[in-house]
C-alpha cells in the first residue's frame, strides 16, 4: 500500500503529475488515480488507497475547492489525521473551503516545506482533530454539494416549499394553542391571520352561535338552551350550555333538593330569612345561586353537597375551568349579585369559616 495519497481536481492533473514525480524521486510511494487499471472499481480502489496511506495530500486550486470529491477526500483524511493541505500559490487563503481555512496550508511551490510536513507527520504521534473542526469540514462539503446541485428552478421550488412549510407550521402552532380556548378573539384572529388554514371549518364551528349565545344566556330557559345545543353542537359555548341546562333541569325536577331559599335567583331576599340561617345554611344558600348559573365548584364540600359530577366541569384543564366560571359569573343577574352579597356579609358577621379549596383544582 502506498505511503502518500494525492487528491486533486481532474483539471489539475498536470500539477498532480509533477507533485507525484517529485515525491517519488524523494523515495516515497505515491498513489493517485493514474494507477487505476482498466476495469477496476474506481470508488472501492480509491477508498482502499485513502484508508491505507499514511499521508493524504490535497491540492487546493480554484477548481478543487469546488469539487465535492476532493472535499470528501479531504474530510476523510482530516478525520483520520492524515491530511496535509497544499495550495496553488496564486490561491488566497480566504478562498480555501470553509472548515479547512484554520489548517496550516503549504504553498505548492514550497517543496522543502512540504517534505518537512510529511516527515513531521510520519514521525509525530497521531493527533486527532477536534470534533468541531471535523464537523465544519463536513458542513462545507454538504453545502458545496447543495450549491452545485441547485438550479434556478430547484431554488424557486425549494423556496416555495419552505415558505409553505413555514406558513402551515405557524398555522398548526396557532391552532394547537387555541383549540381548547373559549375566547372568541382567538378564533377570529386565526381566521384573519391564516385565511388558508386547514382548520378553518373547525374554527367556524367554534364561532357559530356566538351571537345567539348572548340572547340565550340571560334567559336561562331550559327550552331555549336545548334548541341552542342542538343547533350549535360545535360552538364555543356548547359544553357550558350543556352544564347550565343540566343544572337548571336538576333544580326544576327536584334532583337537587331541598332548596333553602326558593327563587333566590329571581327575588331579593328578606333580611329576616337571611338572619335566621346559621353558617352552614348561609353557605348552602349562597352556593345554590352559583349552582343555578353553572358555577364549577372547587371545594370538596361544595362538590359533594351539590353532587357535582367529575365529568361536569373541566377539572383537568385549569384555563378552561376558569373560563367556565367566568361564563357563570357573566350571567349572574343584579338580583343574584345582591343576594350573594347579603349572604356573604351575614357569614362575615357570624365569623363563618369558608371551606378550603381542593389542591389541584382551579378556582376563580
N, C-alpha and C positions, 0 to 999 in steps of 0.2 A: 504494500500500500504506500502511495506517495506521501512525502512529508508535507508538501505545500500544495494547497488548492487555490487556484486563481478564479475569481468571479469577475465577470466583465460583461458589458453590453456587446451584442453582436457587431455593431458598427465600430467598436473599438478593438477588433481582432488584432490589428497591427500593433497596438500598444501591449496587448496581452502576449503576443508572439515575442516582442522584444524583451519583456519582463521575464517570461519563461526561459528564454535563452540565457539571459544574464544569470538567473538563479541556478540554472543547470551548470553553467560554467563554474559557479562557486561550489559545486558539489552537492546541491540539493536535488532530490527527486521531486518533480513538479507534475501535478495533474491539472489539465484543462480540457475542455470538451473536444479539442482536436484529437485526443487519444481514443475517442469512441469509435469502435469498429462498426462497419455497416451491419445493420440489423439488430444491434444491441438495444435494449430498452433504455432509452435516454434518461428518464427520471430516476429509475432504480439505480443505474450506474452512477449518476451524479450524486444521489443521496448516499451511496456507499462510499464514494470518494470523499465527500464532505465529512462523513462520520469518521472515516479512518485517518484523516490527515491530522497533523499536529498544529498547523497554522493555516488559516484561510485569509488570503489577501484579496480585498475587494478594491477594484479600481473605480473610483468615483470620477465620472465625467458628466458633461451636460446630458449625454444620452443615458448613462447608467442610473442617475438619480431619478429618472422617470421609468425605470424598468422594475416591474414588480417582482420579476425573477431574481434580479440582483438584490433587491431589498429583502426578499425572502431568504436568500443565501446568507446575506449579512446578518440578518436577525438570528438565523440558526447558529451561525458561527459565534456571534456575540453571546448567545445563551450558553454555549459550550466553552466560553472563554478562549476561543481560537482566533478571534478577529484581529487583523492588522489592516486598518484602512489606509489607502493611499489615494491621492487625488491628482488629477491633471493640474499642472502648475497654474494654468490660466483660470481654474475654477475657484472662485472666492469661497471662504469658509461658510459664509451666510447662505450659500446655495446648496450646501450639503443637506441631505434629508433630515427632517425634524426627528429628533431622537438619537441621531448619530453625531450631532454637532459638538456634543460635550466630550467626545472621544478624541484623543490626540491623533491627528491625521497627517501622514508624511507626504510631502510633495513627491511626485513620481520621479522627478529628476534627482532627488536626494538618495542615490543608491546606497551610500555608506550609512545614512540614517536608517534605511530600510533593513540593511544587514544587521545593524545593531539591534533593531527592533525584533528581528527574527531570533537572533542569538539570545536576547533577553527573554524572549517568550519561551524558547526551548529550555533555558536554564532555570527560570523562575518557577516557583511552586504555583499551581493553578490558583487563580484568584477570580472568584465568581463576581459577575456584575450584580448590582442590586436589582431587586425585582422591579423597582420603579423605572430604572434605565431600560430593562428588557421590555417592560410594558409600553414605554414611549416608542421604542423601535417597532413593536408590533402594531401600534396605533398608526404610525407613519406608513407602514406597508398597507394597512387596510384602507387608509384614507386615499393613498395613491391608486389602489385598485378601484375604489369607488369613483374617483375622479376620471380615471381612464375609461371606465365603462359608461359614464354618464354622457348622454346625448341631450341636445336641447329638448327633444320630445320627451325623453325619460324624465328630464328635470321638471318639465311642466306637469307631467302626470304625478311625479313624486310630490311636488308642491301642492297639487290639488288634493291628493290623498292625505297628506299631512294636515292640510287646512281642514278638510272634512273630519278627519280623525280628532283633531283638537276641538272642533266645534261640537261634535257629538259627545266627546269626553266631558265637556263642560255642561252639556245638556243632562247627561247621566248624573253628574255630580250634583247639579241643582235639584234634579228630581229626587234623588235619594235623600237630600237634605229636607225636602218639603213634603214628601209623600204622606207623612203622618201628621202634618201640620193642620191646624184648624184656623189658620189666618187667611182670609180672603186675599190679602195683598200678596202673599207668597205665590199663589196660583195665577193671579192676574199678572204679576211680574214675569212668571215663567212663560206665559203665552206671548207677552210683549217682547221679551228678550230673545226667545227662541221660537220664532214663527214656524219653523220646520221640525219642531220637536216630535219625535215618535210617541211621546207620552201625552200629546195634546188631547186625544179622546178622553183619557182618564182625568186630565185637568179640567176639561169642560164638564165632565160628570160631577166633579167636586164643586164646581162653581154653580151648577144648575140648582135652582131652588133657593138661592141666597136672598133674592128679593121677597119671595113668598114666605121665607122664614121670619122676616121682620114683621109680617102680618099675623103669622100663626102663633109666635112665641108668647105674645102678651095675652092672647085669649085663653090659652091653656085649656081649650075644649078638646076632650079626647077624640071626638069625631074628626075635627079638623087636623089633629095630629096624625090620625090613621090615614087620611087622604094624602097628607104631605109625605108620609113614609112610603106609601105605595107609589106615589108619583115620582119621588126623587130618591131611589134606593142607593145612589152613589154620592149623594150630597155630602157636603162638608159637615152638615148638622144632623145627618141621618142617625148616627149612633146616640147622640144626645137626645134626639127626638124620641127614639125608642125608649131610652131610660125614663124620660119625662112622662111618656104615655104609660109605662108600666107603673110609675109611682101614682099617677092620677087614678088609674084603674084600681090599684090596690086600696087606695083610700075610699073610692066610690063603692067598691064591692065589700068593704069591711075586712079585707085581708089584713090590712094594718088597723088594729084597734086595741084598746079603746082610744078615742081622740079626746085628749084632756080638755081642750078649748075649741069646740066645733066652730068651723067657719072663721078661724083666726086669720085666714088669708083674705077675707072679704069684709071684715068689720073691725073697728077699733076696739080693743079690749078694755073693759072697765077696770079701774084701779082696784075695786073691791075683789074681783075674781083673781087678779094677779096677786094681791096681798094675802090671799087665802092659801096660796101654794107654798109648799116647802121647797128646799133646794132641788131635790130630785125631780119634783113635778115642774118646777120652773125650767130646769134644763131640758126636760122632755117636751114641754110646750114650745120652747124656743126652737128646738130641733125638728119639731113637727112641721114648722113653717119651711125650714130648709129642706126637709124631706119632700114636701109637696112641689118644690121647684126643681127637683133633680139634683140636689147637692150630694156630692160624694163624700161620705164621712171618712175620717182618718183615725178615729179612736176606736179601740175595741168595744168600748161601752156603747157608742152610737151604732157601730156596725151590728152588734148583737141586738140592741134594743129595737132597731128598725129593720132587722132581718135583711141587711144589705148583702146581696149575693156577691161572691168574689168575681163573678163574671159581669156584674153590672157596670162596674167602674174600672177604668184602665190603670189598675194598681201597679202594673209593671212598666208604665210609661209616665214618668214624673211630669213632663211637659204637657202631655195630653190630659193627665189628671187635673192639673191646674187649670187647663183650658175649660174642661167640663165645669169646674166650679166657678170659673169666670162667667160662663154662659148662664149658670144658675143664678149667680148674683145679678146678671144683667136683666133677668126677667122678674126679679123681686119688685113688687109694687110699693108705692109710697105707704099704703096701709100696713103691709107686711113689715116694711122697714121700721115703721113707728112702733109696731107691736114688739119686734125684736129688741129695739132699744129699751122699751119699758121693761121687758123681761130681764135684760142684762142689768139694768140699774137695780132692779129688785134683788138679783143674785149678788150684786156687789154690796148692797145694804146688809144682806144676811151673811156675807162673807163666804159664799158658796165656793166650793173647790171645783175647778174645771177639770174634767177627765184628761189625763195625759194623752198626747198623740202617740201613735204607734211608730216606732223607728222603722224607716224603710218605705213608709207610705207618704206620698206628698200631701201637703196641706196648702190651703190658700194663702 
